[in-house]
């Protein structure tokens, strides 16, 4: 059981390093988009999103800041499939507005279940800079819930606690990408911690990969 718990913690450490716990955030002023997805293609219907969301997610400029990659203001929940060292697990997320010591923040809650154990990790991200403010994790295993533990924020990656502004990513090409959510024509961006594949009218990255490719996250669903 101890090995399983350590493995679960390792997964969340990897997530923090590549900036997925979020790995990203959204700007305050953005309106929630409906984000209705067309069945079988994974493409979002253009007429169901707000003009701002459509503009942001279809931006093919040479550089994008993190708040233009993760449109947290347009989603309430989403799910990714994470593959690392041959292990595959689905991670569910929920997003809400909160604050930490008076600082406006996004509260991102991750829930992962593996071999009967559940890890719930809450990460607070400053809206203005996208940097990590606080992380708290709870493990439920063997019918018991362990005390909540606060863990240090990452010092590297897109959500590094030392960040002073939202990091930028450079466009390096365009690819067709197939993930559980569907098949997308995506712009590929590269920057601090890894690569991001961005699709038109999709409020979240379709795919995320760490720099060395050892950790890959693929979009499953969002609402």
C-alpha positions as CSV (number, residue, x, y, z in Angstrom):
1,X,0.0,0.0,0.0
2,X,2.8,2.4,0.8
3,X,4.3,1.9,-2.7
4,X,0.9,2.7,-4.2
5,X,0.6,5.9,-2.2
6,X,4.1,7.0,-3.2
7,X,3.3,6.3,-6.8
8,X,0.2,8.5,-6.6
9,X,2.2,11.4,-5.1
10,X,4.8,11.0,-7.8
11,X,2.1,11.5,-10.5
12,X,1.1,14.8,-9.0
13,X,4.7,15.9,-8.6
14,X,5.1,15.3,-12.3
15,X,1.9,17.3,-13.0
16,X,3.2,20.2,-11.1
17,X,6.6,20.2,-13.0
18,X,4.9,20.3,-16.4
19,X,2.5,23.0,-15.3
20,X,-0.7,21.1,-15.4
21,X,-1.9,21.4,-12.0
22,X,-2.3,23.3,-14.3
23,X,-0.9,23.8,-15.0
24,X,-2.6,27.0,-16.3
25,X,-5.2,29.6,-15.6
26,X,-7.7,31.9,-17.2
27,X,-8.1,35.7,-17.1
28,X,-10.7,37.2,-14.8
29,X,-12.7,39.0,-17.5
30,X,-13.5,36.0,-19.8
31,X,-17.1,34.9,-20.0
32,X,-18.0,31.2,-19.7
33,X,-18.3,29.5,-23.1
34,X,-20.8,26.8,-23.8
35,X,-18.1,24.7,-25.5
36,X,-20.4,22.3,-27.1
37,X,-18.4,19.6,-28.8
38,X,-19.3,18.0,-32.1
39,X,-19.6,14.2,-31.7
40,X,-16.9,12.0,-33.1
41,X,-14.5,14.8,-34.1
42,X,-13.7,16.5,-30.8
43,X,-14.1,19.9,-32.6
44,X,-16.1,22.5,-30.7
45,X,-19.1,24.1,-32.5
46,X,-18.0,27.7,-33.2
47,X,-21.5,29.2,-32.7
48,X,-21.7,27.9,-29.1
49,X,-18.7,29.8,-27.7
50,X,-18.3,33.5,-26.8
51,X,-16.5,35.7,-29.3
52,X,-13.7,36.2,-26.8
53,X,-13.2,32.5,-26.2
54,X,-13.3,31.8,-29.9
55,X,-10.7,34.4,-30.6
56,X,-8.4,33.2,-27.8
57,X,-8.5,29.5,-28.6
58,X,-8.1,30.0,-32.4
59,X,-5.1,32.3,-32.0
60,X,-2.3,31.1,-34.3
61,X,0.1,33.9,-33.3
62,X,3.8,33.1,-32.9
63,X,3.5,33.3,-29.1
64,X,0.8,32.6,-26.5
65,X,0.8,33.3,-22.8
66,X,-0.4,30.6,-20.4
67,X,-3.8,32.4,-19.8
68,X,-4.5,32.0,-23.6
69,X,-3.8,28.3,-23.4
70,X,-5.9,27.3,-20.4
71,X,-9.3,29.1,-20.5
72,X,-10.4,28.3,-17.0
73,X,-13.2,30.9,-17.2
74,X,-14.8,28.8,-19.9
75,X,-14.9,25.4,-18.0
76,X,-16.1,24.0,-14.7
77,X,-14.7,20.5,-15.0
78,X,-12.5,18.5,-17.3
79,X,-10.6,15.2,-17.5
80,X,-7.2,14.2,-18.8
81,X,-5.6,10.8,-19.5
82,X,-2.0,10.8,-18.1
83,X,0.6,8.4,-19.4
84,X,3.9,8.2,-17.5
85,X,6.5,5.4,-17.7
86,X,4.0,3.0,-19.1
87,X,1.4,3.7,-16.5
88,X,-2.0,5.2,-17.5
89,X,-4.5,6.9,-15.3
90,X,-7.4,9.3,-15.8
91,X,-7.4,12.5,-13.7
92,X,-10.6,14.6,-13.1
93,X,-10.4,18.3,-12.4
94,X,-12.8,21.0,-11.2
95,X,-12.2,24.7,-11.3
96,X,-13.6,27.5,-9.2
97,X,-12.6,31.1,-8.1
98,X,-11.1,31.6,-4.7
99,X,-8.4,33.6,-2.9
100,X,-5.3,33.0,-0.8
101,X,-4.4,35.7,1.7
102,X,-6.4,38.2,-0.3
103,X,-4.9,37.3,-3.6
104,X,-7.4,36.3,-6.4
105,X,-6.8,32.8,-7.4
106,X,-8.1,29.8,-9.3
107,X,-8.7,26.7,-7.1
108,X,-8.0,23.6,-9.2
109,X,-9.0,20.4,-7.6
110,X,-7.6,17.1,-9.0
111,X,-9.1,13.7,-8.2
112,X,-7.3,10.5,-9.1
113,X,-8.3,7.0,-8.2
114,X,-5.9,4.1,-8.6
115,X,-6.0,0.5,-7.2
116,X,-8.6,1.5,-4.6
117,X,-6.8,4.6,-3.4
118,X,-7.9,8.1,-4.0
119,X,-5.8,11.3,-4.0
120,X,-7.4,14.7,-4.0
121,X,-5.0,17.6,-4.6
122,X,-6.0,21.2,-4.4
123,X,-3.8,23.8,-6.0
124,X,-4.4,27.5,-5.8
125,X,-3.0,29.6,-8.8
126,X,-2.7,33.3,-8.8
127,X,-4.9,34.7,-11.6
128,X,-2.6,37.6,-12.5
129,X,0.7,35.6,-12.8
130,X,-0.5,31.9,-13.1
131,X,2.0,31.0,-10.3
132,X,1.3,28.4,-7.7
133,X,0.2,29.8,-4.3
134,X,-0.6,26.7,-2.3
135,X,-1.0,22.9,-2.6
136,X,-2.9,20.7,-0.2
137,X,-3.3,16.9,-0.7
138,X,-5.5,14.3,0.9
139,X,-5.2,10.5,0.4
140,X,-8.0,8.0,1.0
141,X,-6.8,4.4,1.1
142,X,-8.0,1.2,2.8
143,X,-11.2,2.9,4.1
144,X,-9.2,5.6,5.9
145,X,-8.6,9.2,5.1
146,X,-5.1,10.5,6.0
147,X,-4.7,14.1,7.3
148,X,-4.5,16.8,4.7
149,X,-0.9,17.7,3.9
150,X,0.4,20.9,2.5
151,X,3.2,20.4,0.0
152,X,5.6,23.0,-1.6
153,X,4.7,24.6,-4.8
154,X,6.9,23.7,-7.8
155,X,9.9,25.9,-8.4
156,X,10.1,25.1,-12.1
157,X,7.6,24.7,-14.9
158,X,4.7,26.9,-16.1
159,X,3.3,27.4,-12.6
160,X,6.5,27.9,-10.7
161,X,5.9,29.8,-7.4
162,X,8.7,32.2,-8.4
163,X,6.8,33.4,-11.5
164,X,6.2,37.2,-11.8
165,X,4.1,37.0,-15.0
166,X,2.2,34.5,-17.1
167,X,4.9,32.5,-19.1
168,X,4.8,32.6,-22.9
169,X,5.0,29.7,-25.4
170,X,6.2,29.8,-29.0
171,X,4.3,28.3,-31.9
172,X,6.5,25.7,-33.6
173,X,4.0,24.1,-36.1
174,X,0.6,22.6,-36.8
175,X,-0.4,18.9,-36.4
176,X,-3.4,16.6,-36.5
177,X,-3.8,15.2,-33.0
178,X,-6.0,12.3,-31.9
179,X,-6.9,12.0,-28.2
180,X,-9.8,10.4,-26.3
181,X,-11.8,13.6,-26.8
182,X,-11.5,13.3,-30.6
183,X,-9.3,14.3,-33.6
184,X,-8.2,17.9,-33.8
185,X,-6.2,20.2,-36.1
186,X,-3.9,21.8,-33.5
187,X,-1.3,24.4,-33.3
188,X,1.8,23.2,-31.3
189,X,3.4,25.5,-28.8
190,X,6.6,25.0,-26.9
191,X,7.9,26.7,-23.7
192,X,8.7,26.3,-20.1
193,X,8.3,22.6,-19.1
194,X,7.0,21.2,-22.3
195,X,4.7,21.3,-25.4
196,X,1.0,22.2,-25.7
197,X,-1.3,21.4,-28.6
198,X,-4.1,24.0,-29.0
199,X,-7.3,23.5,-31.0
200,X,-9.8,26.0,-32.4
201,X,-12.7,26.7,-29.9
202,X,-11.3,24.2,-27.3
203,X,-10.7,26.0,-24.0
204,X,-8.0,23.6,-22.8
205,X,-4.9,22.0,-24.4
206,X,-5.8,19.0,-26.4
207,X,-2.5,17.4,-25.5
208,X,0.4,18.2,-23.2
209,X,3.9,16.7,-23.2
210,X,6.8,17.2,-20.8
211,X,10.1,18.3,-22.4
212,X,11.5,14.7,-22.5
213,X,8.2,13.2,-23.5
214,X,8.1,11.0,-20.4
215,X,4.8,12.5,-19.2
216,X,1.9,12.9,-21.7
217,X,-1.6,14.2,-20.9
218,X,-4.5,13.9,-23.4
219,X,-7.9,15.6,-23.2
220,X,-10.8,13.2,-22.4
221,X,-13.7,15.6,-21.9
222,X,-14.6,19.0,-20.5
223,X,-17.8,20.9,-19.6
